[in-house]
Amino acid sequence: MSARVAFKKKKVVHERLMWVVSVFDNPNDIRNYDPKTMGRLEQEIYGKTKAVRHVMIRDIVDKKFISHSNLTIDEHKKQHKKQV
């Protein structure tokens, strides 16, 4: 998927179009239930800095189907709750 991502650097809000691979297609679900994707976005934007990282997925621009998952969306959400 391609997503519009907003982030702050030096008190200025920037927006960028970035690629995202996730089971979820809702920006809120990606933020809440997909820590691997959010971690990759933070790493790509901020690097190894120890500053406060604020990354927000604003919108999903387009989607490209890659493959099916054997689990449903609810089962993926339950897996995240077990890990936390």
Buried (B, 14 or more C-beta within 10 A) or exposed (E): BBBBBBBBEEEEEEEEEBEBEBBBEEBEBBBEBBEEBBEBBBEEBBEEEEEEBEBBBEEBEEEEEEEEEEEEBEEBBEEEEEEE
